[in-house]
């Protein structure tokens, strides 16, 4: 069911071109190895082809991904993906996250997390004040979520209680689970976030 992914580019719907490029950049920036990235992109290109026959980009959500996965059992698309349910789920859930960040998919049906408002302000600061690329700002925010959840107590963020040891422990935890490239990006995110907190008077 595999084909060379390089031959699939010309069958993609135009509305997904930027999203697919952003998806590839996201995989690289978040530390996925080359082979996993190739497999994920192969799955997503297959989804893009199939999706172009069905609906507009803003109709994408979890239910459409499930519909696509059901379609694989009788797939006759000229573009093929990776025939593994686990890999397809992982690749498409990651792609859905990227689509939502770009405003090209239906919002997730989930409660708003406490850190959403803080991260939104942080991203606006990065893109509008510091001139950071939108894709980079999104990555910074993604890495900061676990850290922020760890300091959210009694309905608020205890920014004033953060210590050097807290930050060191957080970085050490990341280093035990992720590649050096990802940890480096996390450190950059933390530094940028603390500059933002200082400039906005939160610390």
PLY file of the C-alpha trace (Angstrom):
ply
format ascii 1.0
element vertex 203
property float x
property float y
property float z
element edge 202
property int vertex1
property int vertex2
end_header
0.00 0.00 0.00
3.05 2.28 -0.08
4.21 4.58 -2.86
7.02 7.10 -3.09
5.73 10.16 -1.21
7.54 12.47 -3.62
5.12 11.44 -6.37
2.08 12.41 -4.33
2.65 16.16 -4.07
0.81 17.05 -7.28
-2.43 15.42 -6.14
-2.74 17.45 -2.93
-5.54 19.93 -2.64
-4.07 23.44 -2.72
-5.59 24.43 0.63
-3.38 21.86 2.38
-0.07 22.92 0.84
0.87 25.37 3.59
-0.46 23.04 6.29
1.64 20.14 5.02
4.75 22.33 4.95
4.03 23.52 8.50
3.44 19.93 9.56
6.85 18.89 8.25
8.54 21.80 10.03
6.69 20.91 13.22
7.89 17.29 13.10
11.46 18.40 12.62
11.33 21.06 15.32
9.79 18.74 17.90
12.48 16.09 17.52
10.90 13.33 15.41
13.49 11.19 13.66
13.69 11.08 9.87
11.96 7.75 9.32
9.02 8.55 11.60
8.63 11.92 9.87
8.62 10.26 6.43
5.96 7.78 7.56
3.80 10.51 9.14
4.00 12.68 6.03
3.06 9.70 3.85
-0.06 9.12 5.94
-1.01 12.79 5.90
-0.59 13.10 2.13
-2.94 10.16 1.71
-5.44 11.84 4.04
-5.16 15.12 2.11
-5.92 13.38 -1.18
-8.88 11.50 0.30
-10.14 14.63 2.05
-10.09 16.66 -1.17
-12.79 14.35 -2.49
-15.06 14.92 0.53
-15.13 18.34 2.20
-13.61 21.76 2.82
-10.62 22.11 5.17
-12.68 23.60 8.00
-14.69 20.40 8.23
-11.70 18.45 9.56
-12.09 17.04 13.06
-11.70 13.77 14.97
-14.78 12.25 13.34
-13.36 12.84 9.86
-10.11 11.15 10.88
-12.12 8.13 12.06
-13.99 8.10 8.75
-10.68 8.13 6.90
-9.34 5.26 9.00
-12.48 3.25 8.21
-11.92 4.00 4.53
-8.48 2.35 4.61
-9.99 -1.14 4.72
-11.34 -0.70 1.18
-8.98 2.03 -0.04
-8.41 2.37 -3.78
-6.82 5.83 -3.73
-3.91 6.40 -6.15
-2.11 7.88 -3.15
-1.31 5.45 -0.37
-0.50 5.80 3.30
1.07 3.59 5.91
-1.09 0.57 6.70
-0.83 0.67 10.49
-3.73 1.89 12.62
-1.49 3.04 15.43
0.82 5.02 13.16
-2.10 6.51 11.20
-3.81 7.64 14.41
-0.63 9.26 15.70
0.19 10.99 12.40
-3.32 12.34 11.83
-3.85 13.52 15.40
-0.59 15.46 15.13
-1.69 16.89 11.77
-5.07 17.87 13.23
-3.28 19.83 15.94
-1.33 21.73 13.27
-4.51 22.40 11.25
-6.21 23.81 14.33
-3.27 26.04 15.09
-3.57 27.39 11.54
-7.35 27.83 11.76
-8.00 25.16 9.11
-10.00 22.71 11.22
-12.94 22.67 13.57
-11.98 23.51 17.17
-11.57 20.64 19.58
-14.59 19.83 21.72
-12.78 20.20 25.00
-12.83 22.60 27.94
-10.56 25.63 27.81
-7.39 24.96 29.75
-6.26 27.53 32.35
-3.02 28.20 30.45
-4.74 29.00 27.14
-5.21 32.70 27.89
-1.62 33.14 29.10
-0.19 31.32 26.10
-2.34 33.32 23.70
-0.95 36.56 25.14
2.56 35.11 25.01
2.21 34.14 21.35
0.86 37.58 20.44
3.83 39.15 22.23
6.26 36.95 20.29
4.74 37.56 16.87
3.66 41.20 17.22
6.40 42.64 19.46
9.45 40.44 18.92
8.75 39.50 15.29
8.88 35.74 15.94
7.52 33.51 13.19
4.03 32.19 13.94
5.15 28.56 13.64
7.93 29.16 16.19
5.55 30.89 18.58
3.19 27.92 18.36
6.02 25.52 19.18
7.12 27.61 22.16
3.58 27.59 23.52
3.21 23.86 23.03
6.33 23.10 25.06
5.28 25.43 27.88
1.90 23.82 28.61
3.16 21.14 31.05
5.27 23.70 32.90
2.34 26.09 33.29
-0.01 23.36 34.48
2.52 22.51 37.15
2.37 26.01 38.64
-1.40 26.50 38.39
-2.81 26.30 41.89
-6.04 27.53 43.51
-7.33 28.90 40.21
-4.29 31.02 39.34
-0.69 30.86 38.18
1.82 31.28 40.97
4.45 33.00 38.84
5.93 34.79 41.85
6.73 31.46 43.55
8.82 29.98 40.70
12.40 29.27 41.72
15.55 28.39 39.82
15.22 24.85 41.13
11.74 24.58 39.65
13.10 25.49 36.22
16.11 23.18 36.56
13.84 20.29 37.56
11.61 20.94 34.59
14.53 20.99 32.15
16.01 17.85 33.72
12.70 16.05 33.31
12.58 17.05 29.63
16.17 15.90 29.11
15.31 12.43 30.40
12.49 12.00 27.88
13.42 13.93 24.74
16.26 14.47 22.28
18.78 17.30 22.90
17.26 19.31 20.03
13.85 19.27 21.70
15.31 20.14 25.10
17.18 23.07 23.56
13.92 24.36 22.08
12.25 23.98 25.48
15.00 26.06 27.12
14.55 28.75 24.47
10.80 28.71 25.15
11.33 29.07 28.90
13.74 32.00 28.46
11.36 33.79 26.10
8.45 33.20 28.46
10.26 34.64 31.47
11.20 37.73 29.44
7.50 38.06 28.60
6.51 37.74 32.28
9.03 40.38 33.30
7.95 42.82 30.58
4.28 42.40 31.50
4.92 42.88 35.20
3.95 39.39 36.29
7.33 38.77 37.93
0 1
1 2
2 3
3 4
4 5
5 6
6 7
7 8
8 9
9 10
10 11
11 12
12 13
13 14
14 15
15 16
16 17
17 18
18 19
19 20
20 21
21 22
22 23
23 24
24 25
25 26
26 27
27 28
28 29
29 30
30 31
31 32
32 33
33 34
34 35
35 36
36 37
37 38
38 39
39 40
40 41
41 42
42 43
43 44
44 45
45 46
46 47
47 48
48 49
49 50
50 51
51 52
52 53
53 54
54 55
55 56
56 57
57 58
58 59
59 60
60 61
61 62
62 63
63 64
64 65
65 66
66 67
67 68
68 69
69 70
70 71
71 72
72 73
73 74
74 75
75 76
76 77
77 78
78 79
79 80
80 81
81 82
82 83
83 84
84 85
85 86
86 87
87 88
88 89
89 90
90 91
91 92
92 93
93 94
94 95
95 96
96 97
97 98
98 99
99 100
100 101
101 102
102 103
103 104
104 105
105 106
106 107
107 108
108 109
109 110
110 111
111 112
112 113
113 114
114 115
115 116
116 117
117 118
118 119
119 120
120 121
121 122
122 123
123 124
124 125
125 126
126 127
127 128
128 129
129 130
130 131
131 132
132 133
133 134
134 135
135 136
136 137
137 138
138 139
139 140
140 141
141 142
142 143
143 144
144 145
145 146
146 147
147 148
148 149
149 150
150 151
151 152
152 153
153 154
154 155
155 156
156 157
157 158
158 159
159 160
160 161
161 162
162 163
163 164
164 165
165 166
166 167
167 168
168 169
169 170
170 171
171 172
172 173
173 174
174 175
175 176
176 177
177 178
178 179
179 180
180 181
181 182
182 183
183 184
184 185
185 186
186 187
187 188
188 189
189 190
190 191
191 192
192 193
193 194
194 195
195 196
196 197
197 198
198 199
199 200
200 201
201 202
